[in-house]
């Protein structure tokens, strides 16, 4: 069971890396480009693996701070919601959007690391 937990943590971190990478990909695109669908993939990977880790907590005897996880989930839903709106509409992504999305990713990482 420990291997499954570690695999989920690995995939969860990979989802975060995808979100950060999408910021750099988005910056290289010409102005007026639509939002890259990778934002949705990274957010979905984070959501699925985060929920799986939470659901496996009783089996792995892990004790999680539910308030912290709730706030992290809320931030992730904002990231996913913004990305979903702009990916589905296929309109040019505003200049503020990638910066806002990556800032929310950094907030989520900060919550994970610094909130014990």
C-alpha positions as CSV (number, residue, x, y, z in Angstrom):
1,X,0.0,0.0,0.0
2,X,3.0,2.3,0.6
3,X,4.0,2.0,-3.0
4,X,0.5,3.1,-4.1
5,X,0.7,6.1,-1.8
6,X,4.1,7.1,-3.1
7,X,3.0,6.6,-6.7
8,X,0.0,8.9,-6.0
9,X,2.3,11.5,-4.4
10,X,4.6,11.3,-7.4
11,X,1.7,11.8,-9.8
12,X,0.3,14.6,-7.7
13,X,3.7,16.4,-7.9
14,X,3.8,15.7,-11.6
15,X,0.4,17.5,-12.0
16,X,1.9,20.5,-10.2
17,X,4.9,20.5,-12.5
18,X,2.5,20.3,-15.5
19,X,0.7,23.4,-14.3
20,X,4.0,25.3,-13.9
21,X,5.2,24.1,-17.3
22,X,2.0,25.4,-18.9
23,X,2.8,28.9,-17.6
24,X,6.0,28.8,-19.6
25,X,4.4,27.2,-22.6
26,X,1.7,29.9,-22.5
27,X,4.3,32.7,-22.3
28,X,5.9,31.4,-25.5
29,X,2.7,31.5,-27.5
30,X,1.9,34.7,-29.5
31,X,-0.4,37.3,-28.0
32,X,-4.1,36.4,-28.6
33,X,-3.6,32.6,-28.4
34,X,-6.2,30.6,-26.6
35,X,-5.4,28.9,-23.3
36,X,-3.4,25.7,-23.6
37,X,-5.4,22.6,-22.7
38,X,-2.5,21.4,-20.6
39,X,-3.8,23.6,-17.8
40,X,-6.9,21.3,-17.6
41,X,-4.8,18.2,-17.7
42,X,-2.5,19.3,-14.9
43,X,-5.4,20.4,-12.7
44,X,-7.3,17.2,-13.4
45,X,-4.3,15.1,-12.4
46,X,-3.9,17.1,-9.2
47,X,-7.6,16.7,-8.4
48,X,-7.7,13.0,-9.0
49,X,-4.5,12.1,-7.2
50,X,-5.3,14.4,-4.3
51,X,-8.7,12.8,-3.8
52,X,-7.2,9.4,-4.2
53,X,-4.6,10.2,-1.5
54,X,-7.3,11.4,0.8
55,X,-9.5,8.4,0.2
56,X,-6.6,6.0,0.9
57,X,-5.6,7.8,4.1
58,X,-7.4,5.2,6.4
59,X,-5.6,2.4,4.7
60,X,-2.2,4.0,5.0
61,X,-2.8,5.3,8.5
62,X,-2.1,8.9,7.2
63,X,-3.6,11.8,9.2
64,X,-4.4,14.8,7.1
65,X,-5.5,18.3,8.1
66,X,-9.0,18.5,6.5
67,X,-9.2,22.3,6.7
68,X,-5.9,22.6,4.8
69,X,-7.0,20.1,2.2
70,X,-10.3,21.9,1.8
71,X,-8.6,25.2,1.1
72,X,-6.2,23.5,-1.3
73,X,-9.2,21.9,-3.1
74,X,-10.9,25.3,-3.4
75,X,-7.8,26.9,-4.9
76,X,-7.5,24.0,-7.3
77,X,-11.1,24.3,-8.3
78,X,-10.6,28.0,-9.1
79,X,-7.6,27.1,-11.3
80,X,-9.6,24.4,-13.0
81,X,-12.6,26.6,-13.4
82,X,-10.7,29.5,-14.9
83,X,-8.9,27.1,-17.3
84,X,-12.1,25.3,-18.2
85,X,-13.9,28.5,-19.1
86,X,-11.1,29.8,-21.3
87,X,-10.3,26.4,-23.0
88,X,-13.9,25.7,-23.8
89,X,-14.6,29.2,-25.2
90,X,-11.4,29.2,-27.3
91,X,-11.1,32.9,-26.9
92,X,-7.7,34.7,-26.6
93,X,-6.4,34.2,-23.1
94,X,-6.1,37.6,-21.3
95,X,-2.6,38.6,-20.3
96,X,-3.5,38.3,-16.6
97,X,-4.8,34.7,-16.8
98,X,-1.5,32.6,-17.0
99,X,0.0,34.8,-14.3
100,X,-3.0,34.4,-12.1
101,X,-3.1,30.6,-12.7
102,X,0.5,30.0,-11.9
103,X,0.2,32.3,-8.8
104,X,-2.6,30.1,-7.5
105,X,-0.4,27.1,-8.2
106,X,2.3,28.7,-6.1
107,X,-0.2,29.4,-3.3
108,X,-1.2,25.8,-3.3
109,X,2.4,24.6,-3.1
110,X,3.0,27.1,-0.3
111,X,-0.1,25.7,1.6
112,X,1.2,22.2,1.2
113,X,4.7,22.9,2.4
114,X,4.3,25.5,5.1
115,X,0.9,24.6,6.7
116,X,1.7,21.6,9.0
